[in-house]
Amino acid sequence: MRWLLVILVPLCLLACSERAGMQGGTIFPSDMKLQTGDIVFRRGSGFTSQAVIIAEHGGAYSHVGIVVDSAGVPMIVHSVPGEPDFEGDEDRVKMESPEAFFSEMRAQRGALYRHADSVVAKSAACEALAVYHRGVLFDHDYDSSDTTKMYCTELVVFSFSKTKSPLRDVENEHLKLIGFETDCILPSALLNCKDLRKVATF
């Protein structure tokens, strides 16, 4: 059944990224200033990314991550399948540079959103960093009720849920497909969250 899930998962919010390294350049602007707790979105160009966009009825983005402070350096924590850092690497929550996250091999365009409360945002980033350090695996079942594994939007929502101000009005969407049924959070739910404001698109 795993092959079936591999096909269906993109329609249930594949964290949509193609298996590629930092070949070529990046679309991340060199003058972009990130703040801890910022939410970053990207739109991929491959099959899985397009599947998410179709599931979103033409959504703008297909993957999301959160900016963390790693020893004073802004990094992006995100949960993604199909992007191993080494042979045998499992699908998991990763941390990488903004340039790698927005590699031209992985992203056609991107966006930066910011929470209104910087204290809440920093607290959420700390939670996300803790998830990364725990080695949490990617959730191929897209089960928002089980946080032992996480998919991309689930990670962001979970991180804010541990703060004094969880994200409001971010709802699961029920998806029912042949052989697969789940409730999951799509990227558009975060784009439409009133607690977040758009800072930039690129």
N, C-alpha and C positions, 0 to 999 in steps of 0.2 A: 504493500500500500504506500510505501514511502515515495515511489515514483509518482504516484497520483498526487500526493501532497506537494511534491516539488512543482507540479504543474498548477495546482490550485492555490497554493499559498500566495502567489503574487496577487491574486484577486482578493485576498483577505489581508492585504497590507504587507506585502513583501518588503523588507527593508531595502529593497530595490537598489542594489548596487551590483555592477558587473565585476567579475573577477579580474581585477587589474591592479597593477602597482603604480607607483609614481613615475610612469613613463610620460615623457612630454612635459607640458607645463601645467599650470593651474589657472582656474578662473577666479580664484580668490584675490580680491584687490589688495595690492601691496600697502595701500594707505588705510585699509579698513581697521578700525580700532574695536576690538572685542572686549566685552566685560564679562566677568564671571557670572554664570547663570544665563547668559544669552542662549536663545534657541536658534539653531541654524537649519535651514531647509535646502535640499538640493533636488534637482530634476535630472534623472539619468537618461541615457540614450538607448539602452539595450532593451531586450524583450521584456525582462521582468519589470523594469521601470515603466514601460509602456502599459503593462498589464495593470499596474497600480493606478496609473492615470486613467485608464479606461474604467476601472472599478470606481474611481472618483468622479466619473462622468465628465472627464476633461479637466481633472484637477491640475493645479499648477506644479505641485512638487510630489516626490515619491519617497523621500527619506528625510529623517530628522535626527538631530543630535543636540547635545547641550555642552556649552563651553565651561571648562573647569580650569582651575588654577593648579598647575603642576610645577611646584617649586618656582613660582613666579612666571611661568611660561603659559600662555593661553593654549589649551589643547581642547580637542573635541572628543567627548565620550559618546559612543553610539553602539547600538546592538545591530549586527548585520550578518547575513549569511553570505557565503561565497567569496570572502575576501581574506583568505589565509595569509598570515605573515610568514609562515614556514610550512614545510611539508608535514602533513598530519595535523595541522592546526585546526581546532574545532571552531564551528560557528559560535560566536560569543560576543559579549560586550567588549568593545575595543576602545583604545585611546590613541589618537593620532593628531598630527598637526593640521591646522586649517588648510594648508596647502595640499596635503595628502587627501583630506576629506573632499576637497573641491578639485581634485585632479581632473584634467581635461578628459581623461579616460573614464571618469566616473560621473561627471556632472556637465550638463548643458548650461544650467543657470542655477543661481542660488538666491537665498534671502536670509536676512537677519532680523529676528524679532527679539524684543526685550520686555521683561516684566516691569511693572510700574514700581515695585518695591525692590530696591537693590539688595536689601538684607535678606528678603525671602529668596531672591534669585541665588545669592551666594550660598544660602543654606541648602537649596535644591542641588546646586552644583556639588556640594560636599557629599550629599547622599548619592549622587550619580557616581562620583569618584569612588565611594565605598563599594558600590555595586561592581564597578570595574575591578577593584582590588580583590573582591571575593571570587572573581573568576566565573561570574554568572554566564550561563550559556544562552544562546539564542533560542527563542521559543517558536519552534516550527508549528506548534498547534495554535498559535495566536490566541492564547487563553488569558484574558485580562484578569481573571480571578486567581491565577496561579503565578506568583511572583518568584518562584524558584528558578524560572527561566523567563526571559523577557524579549519582546520584539521592540522595534525602535520607538514608536510613540508611547508604548507602555512604559518604557524606561523613563521617559521625560515626565509623564503624568505621575508615575510612582514617586519619582524624586521630589516633585512639588507636594505630593500628598503627605510627605513626612515633615513639611514645614508648617508654620502657623497659618499659612494661607494657601491651601490646595487650589489648584486651577479650577475655576468655576465653569459650568456649562460645557464640559468636555464629555460627550456621550459616546458610548459604544454604538456601533452600527451592526445590526444583525445581518449576517451574510449566510445564505443557504445555497450551496452548490451541490452538484452530484457527488456524493461520497464525502462531502466536507461541509460542516456547519459550525459557525462560531460567532461570537460577539467580539468585535475588535474596534480599536480606535484608529481612524484614518487620519492622515496628515492634515486634511482640511479642518478637522475638529480643533486642532491647535491653531491653525491660521485664523479661525473664527472666534477663538477664545478672547473674551473682553479684557482679560488680565494682561494680555500681550499686545504690544504695539509694533508696527513695522518700522524698522530703522533704515533698512536699505535693501535693494534688490540689485542683482548683478548677473 
